[in-house]
């Protein structure tokens, strides 16, 4: 039986946890995650964890933030005046908003603060800056 290698399409089941053991995502009782190793379809540390695994094999890997969603980037946090929001929108801390960019694309941001001066928006990935642990089981090499 051949081990998974770069270029292979694999199916894996996984459970992702924070350092404190809290689960943030899992494919258990769902369809396995399918991706091509080496195509950047999943975070780098997860992709590398699959290399060398055989179908039916399981392992636990710790993935540092740098090999996951990267560090928190302060330049992706900004405060904008409330006048920049539609009058019917009442931003609340924790709310996710879609914001249009000058180039016509949009990005999802999280409201992290609301004050008289403005609304603080964070465009970092919600898992940026976090070290992650994954329990991974290779289901198949397709």
C-alpha positions in Angstrom: 0.0 0.0 0.0 1.4 3.4 -1.0 1.7 6.3 1.4 0.1 9.6 0.6 2.4 12.0 -1.3 2.3 15.4 -3.0 -0.1 15.3 -5.9 -2.4 12.7 -4.4 -6.0 13.3 -3.8 -6.8 12.2 -0.3 -9.9 11.9 2.0 -9.4 12.5 5.7 -11.5 12.7 8.8 -10.4 15.2 11.3 -11.1 17.0 14.6 -9.5 20.4 15.2 -8.9 21.5 18.7 -7.4 24.5 20.5 -4.6 24.1 23.1 -7.2 23.8 25.9 -8.9 20.9 24.1 -11.9 22.8 22.9 -13.1 21.5 19.5 -13.5 24.2 16.8 -14.2 21.9 13.8 -14.7 18.3 12.9 -15.6 16.1 10.0 -16.8 13.3 12.3 -20.3 12.2 11.3 -19.9 14.2 8.0 -18.3 13.6 4.7 -14.5 13.3 4.9 -12.5 16.3 3.7 -11.0 15.7 0.3 -8.1 17.7 -1.0 -5.0 17.4 -3.3 -1.7 17.4 -1.4 0.5 20.2 -2.6 -2.3 22.4 -4.0 -2.7 24.7 -1.0 -6.4 23.7 -0.6 -5.9 23.4 3.2 -3.6 25.0 5.7 0.1 24.1 5.2 0.5 22.1 8.4 -2.6 20.0 7.8 -1.5 19.3 4.3 2.0 18.2 5.4 0.5 16.0 8.2 -1.2 13.9 5.5 2.1 13.2 3.6 3.4 9.7 4.4 0.1 8.5 5.9 -1.5 5.2 4.8 -5.2 4.6 4.4 -6.6 3.7 7.9 -3.8 5.4 9.7 -4.5 8.1 12.3 -2.3 10.6 14.1 -2.4 13.7 16.2 -0.5 16.8 15.0 0.2 20.2 16.6 0.2 22.9 14.0 1.8 26.2 15.1 0.0 29.4 14.0 2.6 30.1 11.3 1.7 26.8 9.5 -2.0 27.2 10.1 -3.8 30.6 9.6 -0.7 32.7 10.2 -0.1 35.3 12.9 -2.5 38.1 13.9 -1.8 41.0 11.6 -2.5 44.4 13.3 -2.8 46.1 9.9 -6.0 44.1 9.3 -7.7 45.8 12.3 -9.1 49.3 11.7 -11.6 51.6 13.1 -14.0 53.4 10.7 -16.5 56.1 11.4 -20.2 55.1 11.9 -21.1 57.4 9.0 -19.5 54.8 6.7 -22.3 52.3 7.5 -25.8 52.3 6.1 -28.2 54.0 8.6 -30.2 50.8 9.0 -27.2 48.8 10.1 -26.5 48.8 13.9 -23.1 47.1 14.2 -22.7 44.9 17.3 -19.5 43.3 18.7 -19.1 39.8 17.4 -21.2 40.5 14.2 -19.7 39.4 10.9 -20.0 41.8 8.0 -19.1 41.7 4.3 -17.2 44.8 3.3 -16.7 45.9 -0.3 -13.1 46.7 -1.5 -11.9 49.3 -3.9 -11.1 46.6 -6.5 -14.6 45.3 -6.5 -14.0 42.3 -4.3 -15.4 41.8 -0.8 -14.0 40.4 2.5 -15.6 39.2 5.7 -14.7 41.2 8.8 -15.7 40.8 12.5 -16.9 43.7 14.5 -14.6 43.8 17.6 -15.6 47.1 19.1 -18.3 49.8 18.9 -17.9 53.3 20.3 -19.1 56.8 19.7 -16.0 57.4 17.6 -16.5 54.4 15.3 -16.6 50.7 14.7 -13.5 48.5 15.0 -13.3 45.8 12.3 -10.9 42.8 12.2 -10.2 41.2 8.9 -7.9 38.5 10.3 -9.0 34.9 9.9 -10.8 33.9 13.2 -8.1 31.3 13.8 -5.1 33.5 13.0 -2.5 33.6 15.8 -3.7 30.3 17.3 -1.7 27.1 17.6 -4.0 24.2 16.6 -4.1 20.5 17.2 -5.7 18.0 14.7 -6.6 14.4 15.1 -6.4 13.1 11.5 -7.4 9.8 10.0 -6.6 9.1 6.4 -9.7 7.5 4.9 -8.5 6.9 1.3 -6.1 8.0 -1.4 -8.4 8.5 -4.3 
